C-alpha cells in the first residue's frame, strides 16, 4: 500500500509535482522483444497494400514536409522551442528544405537533432479533485512542431 502525504505550501506542492514528473518520465518499462511481438500478433491490424508500403518506404521530400507543415493547426500553444505553429504554416521553401535536411540527417545517423527531443509538460488539475496530491493532476506533453511534422 502506498502512503499518502498531503502537502499544503505552494513550494512543497511544486517540489512534489517536480519529483512526480521526474519519476514518471524516468521510469523504464521492462518489456522484452517477445512481449512486443506477442502484442503485435494479437492486435487486429489492417494489411497495407503494395502502394502504401512503397509510400512508407519512400524517401522524405521537401514536398511531403511542406504538405505536412501546411496541415498543422494554427492557434495552438508554442512548441517547447518557443515557435508558434503558424510560423511553420507560412509558405517558405527554405523552412521545408531545412527540415527535410534535418530529417534526412537523422535517418542516416539514426538519431534526430537533440532539440527535437525536448518536451514541455503541463499539469492540469483533474476536475472535482483537490490540488494537494500529484495524482490529482493530468500531464500534457507538448512536442516540438518539427517532430509533429515528421510524424
N, C-alpha and C positions, 0 to 999 in steps of 0.2 A: 504494500500500500504506500502511496506517495504522501509525504507530509505536505501540508499547505501552510505557507507563511504569508500572512496578509501584511502588505506594506502600505503606508499612508502618505509619506512625504513624497513630493514630486521628484526629488533627486533619487530617492530609493526606487521609485517606480521606473524612472529612466534607466537606472542601473540594472534592475531586474529584467526589463524588456530587452536591453542590450545583451545581457547574458543569455536570455531565452533565444533570441535571434542567432546569436553566435553558436549556441549548442545545436539549434535546428539546422543551420546551414553547414555545420562542420560534421554532422553525423554521417556515417557511411553505412550503406546497406550491405549486408553480406549475401549477395546474390551471385550464384555461380552461372557459368555459361549454360549448364544443363537446365537450371531454373528458367533462364531466358528462352531457351529452345522449347521447353515444355509449355511455357506461357504462350509463345507464338503459335505452336502447333495446336493449342486448344482454342485459339481465337478464330472466330469465323471471319475470314478475310476474303475480300473480292480479289480475283485474279486480274493482273494487269494484262492488257493486250500488248502486242509487239510494239505498236506506236508509242504507247505510254512508257514502256521500258526504254525505248530509244530516247524519248524526251527526258527521262530522268537521268540517263547516262550522258546526255549531250553536254558539251562544254557550256559554261556560263558565258553569256554575251552581254554587250552593252545594251542591246535592245531589250533583253529579258530584265536586266537590272533596272533600266529606265521604266519599263512597264510596271514592275513591282513598286517602284518609287511613286508612280502616278496613282496606284491603287491604295496607297496608305491613307488613312483617315486623318483629316485635319482636326484641329481643336483639341487634341489630346495633350497630356502632360508632357513637359520637356523630357527628353531622354536623359539618362544619367550623365551624359557629356554636356548637357545644357542646351542641346539643339532642339528647336521646335520641329515637329514632324513636317510642318508646312515648308520648311527650308528644303526638305528633300523632294517635295512635290513640284517645286518650281522647275520648269523645263530648262535643263542645263546639262549638256552632254559631258561637260567636264566632271560634274559630280558622278554621273553614271559610269564614266570611264575610270575615274579614280577608284570607285567602289569595286568595279569589276576587276581591276588590277589587284586590289587588296584581297578580294575573294580568291582569285586565281592563285595568288601567292600563298594564301592559307591552305588551299587544296594541295598545292605542290609540296609545301613544307610539312603538311599535316597539322598545322597549328594556326589559328586565326590570330590577328593582332590582339595584343593584350587589352586594349581599351574596349574591344567587343565583349569582353568577359565581365565588364562592370555592370552592376545591378543596383538599383535604388529600391530599398524595401520601405514600404509604407504600412503603418499599422492602423487598422480601423477597429474601433470597439464594436463588439457584437451587440446587436440590438437587444435592449432589455436586460443586459448584463452589467454588473458593476465593473468599474475600470481599475480594480485593485489587484487583478491577477493576470498574468501573461496569457493564460489560456482563454481569456475572455476577449482576445483580440484576433482579428483576421490579418494575415500577412498578404500584401500585394507586392509582387516583384515587377519592377519596370525594367525591361530590357532596352538596350540601345537601339536606336532606329535602324542603324546599319545591319544589326543582327536580324531584326524583323524583316528587312528587305531580303536578306539572304534566305531566310526561312520561306 
